[in-house]
Amino acid sequence: MTVDGARILVIEDEPAVRNFVADSLRGAGHAVDEAPDGDAGIALARRNDYALVLTDLRMPGLSGIDLVRALRAIPDAPEVVVLTAYGSVATAVEAMKAGALDFIEKPASGPDQVRLVAERAVERRRLQAENERLKGATARTPAVRPVVADPAMAAVMDRVRRVAPTDTTVLLLGESGVGKEVVAREVHRLRHGDRGPFVAVNCAALPEALLESELFGHEKGAFTGAAERKVGLVEAASGGTLFLDEVAEMPVALQPKLLRVLETREFTRVGGVRTLTTTARFVAATNRDIAAAVEAGRFRSDLFYRLSVFPVTVPPLRERPADVTALAGRFLETARVRLSRPDLVLSEAALAACRAYEWPGNARELRNAVERACILADGPEVRPADLGLAEPASPAGGDAGALAAVERETILRVVRECGGNRRAAASRLGISLRTLQYRLKEYGEV
């Protein structure tokens, strides 16, 4: 909804006043409905989506305060501005305590006063709706917990658990596809739980002008096409976490503005003059050698030092052999549901082939391979060929045997650390309880 062309309801029992207010708003381009009393107004408000209701406080029937409460109790409630007689400011204050946003003393000084108050109220509602949209977008996808089966990943999560309760900026380093966003979400979860938004932006995905507007928002008329004020992600992430993915790709011209936010928590919308603040916690990530980018002049050194207060390197999958099996099991469970193949399992040969392969695309490549294999598999088991991998020459010996031993020790260690709680151990390992029980039976740990 834009400020221009909003839908507004006027509730007023005096026809002359009602017509004056309604005509003033129509003159500003708004669509206006009218009601002669509170009961009729409530009926209209419950049937229609109004951005704003302007209502008199003194009318026959429903009291003004009760009317305000009733309007604000409607789902997706409109803003409410009350019309009150000169000298009745105390009553207007009482109405504002009941949920009204503002008041206009009658008689109004002119149409411009009505339009200005209405514009502020409508803009407030639009900004609130935009905030909810941005925050809601972060909650649509359930957070995926990191797989912590390998000691290398356990060391990463130990650092994460230490920094998460603080507001310190975290810089996640690692190859593409290693799961940096999953780790960023864990930093957020450990700090905020289910409260506060997690807002992510890929700094390499947008051109400079759009990225600036996306991060900091813009004012109406700031540039061609800016038909309304927009809340930026820095503002929307207040009370939560802003995840800056591919931060090394941020245009040099925007880097001073990001530095200012990190240092002062202050920013300005594009085309704006008012200084705003944010309480967002910043987590950044890159798969580039950001120190080399600093040396080459592509990334500001002061911003690099401000981002890398607490660097965490997420190792590639080839250095986390125990995670390969756990991740393959997790991806298989997801693919089985999506592709309606509930009985499909990974054969021992397929698991051995997964452990023997280096996965240059890391977890992203493994996930794609497992999903593709679920489509290609003819029988109840996924074979190495379904994954596009070679059959291991000796799955029971050599390196594969050593990796199987590492997997066994990791599973038993995690079960011990979870005090024998198999459900908790399975969750930490990223595998199903059924898979864990199968492995423990295989190891003779019944």
N, C-alpha and C positions, 0 to 999 in steps of 0.2 A: 504493500500500500504506500502511495506517495503522499507528500503533504498536500500537493495540488490534487483535487479530485477525490478527497476522502469522503466517506459516508458519515453523516452526522445527524443526530436526533436532537430536536429542541422540544423540551417539555415545559409548557408555560400556560397558565389558565387565562392570562390577559391577552386577548387576540392582538392588540396593538403591539405589545412588547414582543410576543411570539413572532409576529410578522416582521418586525424590525430586525430581530436577531437572525431569523431564517434568511431574510433578504440580504443581510450583510454577508452571510456565509456563502450564499449562492453567488454573490458578486465576486467572491474570491475563487469561484470554480468548484465549490464543493457540492455534493449531492445531499440535500437536506430533507428529512422527514419531520413532521410536526405531530405533537400529541397535546391535548388540552388538559390532561391531568396525569397523576402518577400511575394509576392503574393502567391506563391506555399506553403510557410510555413504557412500563415494564413489559407489557404484552408485545410491543413492537421490538424492544431490545432483546427479548428472548427468541424472536423469530429471525432477526437480521444481525449481520455482523457490522456493528458501528465502531468506528475508531474513537468517537467522542460523543458524549451526551452532555448537553447544556440544559440544566434544569433549575426551575425556581424552587426555593425552599419552602415557600408558604402557599399551599394549594389545598383545596378541599380533599378530604379522604386521607390517603397515605401521607404520613408526616415526611418532611423533607429529609431528615436524618435517616429514617427507615428506608426511604427511596434510594438514597446514596448507597446504603449497605446492600440493598437488594440488587442494585446495578452492578456493584463491585463483586457480588457473589456469582454472577453469570460466568460460565466457562468462557475463557478468552475475553475477559471483561473489558469493556470500553473504558477510556479515561472519562472522568466526570468533572465538569466545571459547574459550579453553582451560581445562580443569579440571586442576589440578595438585596433587600432594600437598603437605602443609605442609612448608616448608623447601626446596622445589624452585623458588624464585623465579628462579634463574639459568636453569633450563630454560625457564621461562615467558618470560623476556626473549628467549631464543633463538627461541622460537616467534613472538614479536611481530616480531622482525626478519624472520622468514619470511613475515609477512603477517597474523598474528593481531592483532586490535584490542585485546583485553584478556584478563585471566585471573582465575579464581576459585580460591582455595586451598581444597582439601578438608581437612576437612569445612567446608561453607559455614555461615555463622553462622545461616542460616535462609532460608525461602522469599523473604523480602523482598530479601535480597542478590542472589539469582539473578534476581528480577524486575527490579531496578534496573539491573543490568549488561546484561540482555537489552534493556530498554527503550532504554538509551543506544545500544546497537549497532544496533537496528532503526531508531531515529530517524536515526542517522548515514547508514544506507543509503538511507532515504527522501529525506533532504535531498540526497544525491549524485544520486539519480535525478531529483529535481526540478530540480536545477541542469542536468543533462544535457538534460532536456526543454526547459527554457527556452533553453539555448544552441543545442540542435538545431533549435528552431523558427526561429532566425534564419538557419540555414544551408540551409533547404529551398528558398528562392527564390534562384537565382543572382543575384549583384550585377550591376546594369546600369551600365555606364560612362557618364559624361556625354558628350553630343555637344558637341564644341568646334570647330564650323565657323566661327562668327562671331567677329570680334574682341572683341565685348562679352563673350562667354562665355570667350574666351581670357584676358581680364583677370581674370575671376572665378577661373578655375582657377590663375592665377598666384598669387593671394592664398591659395588653398587649399594649393598646394604649399609655400608659405612657412610656414603655420601647422601643417600636418599633422604634422610630426615632433615637435612640442612636445606638452605636456599642457594647453595653454591652452584654456579654454572658448570655443566658437565659437557665435555667434548668426547664423543664416541668416534673412535678410529677403527678402520677395518675395511677389507675388501667388499666389493658389491655383493649383496646377497648373504652376508654372514648373520644378519638379524639385528642390525643396529636399532631399527625402530622398535623391535620387540623389547630390546634392553631399555630403550628410552621409556616405553610404556611401563616397564617394571619400576624404573626410577619414580615415575609419577604415581604408580599404585602404592609403593611403599611410603610415599610422602603424603598422599591425599586420600588413599583408599578409593571409595566410589564417589567421593566428593570432588568438585572442581573439574573444569574441562581439560581435556588433552587435545590440543590443537596442533596439527602438523601442516607444514608447508614445504614443498620441494623448491629450493632456491634456483635450481637449474631448469625448471619446467616453464618458467614465465619470463617474458621479456622485461627489461628494466622498468618501464613505465607501469606495467601491470603489477609487477612484484611490489613496487613501492606502495601502490594503492591497496594491494592485498594485505600487506603487512600493517600499514599505518592508517588505512582508511582514507576517505576523501570527503570534502565538503561538496554540497550541491553547487554545480557550475564550475568546479575546479578545472575541468577540461571538457572537451567535446564528448558528449555522451554521459557526463556525470549529472544525471537528471535528479538525483537525490543524494542525501548524505549517506555514506556507507561506513559501517563499523569495521575497523581493521582487525586482523588476527591478534596483534599485540594487545589490543584492548579486550577482545573477546576471550583471551586466555587468562585474564586476571583471575586470581584465586586458583589457578591450576598451572599447567605446563605448556609452553610453546616449544615445539620440536622443529628445529631448523635443519632439515635434511639437505645434503649436498651444499653445505654452507660455503665451501671453498669456491663454488661457482657464482657466488653473489657478485653482482656488478660493483666495480670499484667505487662508483659514484654513490652507491647506497651504503657502503660500509661505514662511513662516519655517522650516519643516522642510526645504524644498529649499535655502534659503539656508544653513542649518547644514551640510548635506552638502557644498555647494560650498566652504564656507569651511574646514571641519574634516575632511571626508571621513568623518564619523561620523554614525550614525543609529541608531534604535531601532525594532524591529518593533512593530506595533500590539499593545498588551497586554503588551509586554515591558519588562524593566528593564535588560537587558544592552546595553551600547554596542557596536555593531559598526562595522567600517570597510569602505570600498570603495576600489578602485584604478581605478574606471571613469573614462574621459574623457567629459565632457559636451558634447554638441552640441545646441543648441536651435533651434527654428524657429517663425516666426509669419508670418501674412499680414496681421496687424493693425498699426495704428500704435501700437506699444507705448509710445512716449513720450507719446502722448495718453492712453493708459490709465493711465500713472503720474500725469499731471496730474489725471485724473478720480478718482483714488483707488482704481482697480480693480486696480492692480498696484503692488507695493512698489518704491519707488525704489532701495533698497539691493540688492534682488534684480535689478532691471534693470541696475544698474551692474555687478553680479557676473557676469551672463550676457553682457553686451555688451563683454567684454574685447576680443574680436576680431570685430566685425560684418562680415558679407559679404552684399551685396545681389545676389540673382540676378535679372537683368532679365527683363521679360516677353518673350514670344515676338515681339511686334510690333517690339521693338527689336533683334531678332536674326534678320534676314532670311535670312542664310545657314544658320542652324540649322533653319529651317522645312523646307527641302528635305532636309537630312540626317535630320531626325527623321521626316519623312514616309516616306523610304526605309526607315528602321529599322522603323517601325511596319508598313509594307507587308510586309517580310520575315517578321515575326512572324505577321501575319494570314494570309499565304499558307500558312504551315505549318499553322496551326490550322484553316483552312477548306479545306485541300486544293486550293488554286488556285496551283500552283507557277509557272505561266507568266504570271501577271497582272503588269502593269507600270503605272506612272503615266504618263499621256500628258503631253506637253509643255504642253498646255492646262491639265491638272489641276495640274501643278507651278506654272504661272504664276498660276492661280487661288489656290493655297495661299499663294504669296508676296504676292498682292495683298490677302488677307484679314487682318484684325488679330488673330484668334484670342483673343477676350476670356477664354476658358477655358484659354488657353495650351496646353501640351503634352498635357494630359489631354483637352482638346476635340479636338485634332488626332488623337490616337490613336483616339478613338472614331469620328471622321469617317472615318478610313482603314479601320478595321475594318468599318464600315457600308458603305462604298463597295465593299469586296471582296465583300460579299454581294449588293449591287445590280448590280454591273457585269455586263452581258450578254456583252460581247466580251472580247478579251484585254487591253484597256486600260481603266484607270479614267479616266472623264471628269469634268469639273467638276460636272455634274449629279449624278453618283454621290456626290460629296462634299457635296452640298447647297450648292454654290457657283455663282455666276454665271460664265458664260463671259467671260473677259477680252476687252475690246473690241479691244485691239491687243497681243497677247502678245509681238510682236517689237519693240515700240517703247515709248516713254514710260517710265513708272515700271517696268513689267515688264521692259523692256530693260535699265534701269539695274540692277535687282535681279539679272538674269541675269549681268550683267557682274561684280557683286559676288560671286556664286556662283562664277564662273569664276576670279576672282582668288584667292578663298579656297581653292579646291581646289588650284590650282597652288602657292599659298604653303605649304599644309600638306604637299604632296608634297615641296617643297624642304626644309622643316624636318625631314622624316623621312629626308632624305638619299636620296630617290628610292625608298625602300622603300614600294611601293604597298600592301602588306598592312597595314603599320603606319599608313599614311596613311588607308586605308579605315576602320580601327578607330577612329582618332581622330576622323574625320569622322562616324562612326556610319552608314556605308553599306557595302554589300557590295563585295567586290573587283570583281565583275563590273560593278556600277554605276559604280565609279570608272574602270575601264578603258574603259567606254563613253563616259564624259564626256571622258576624256583623248583618246580617238580623235576625238571631236566637236570638240575644241579643236585637233586637229592635233598632239597630244603623244603620238606612238606610241612 
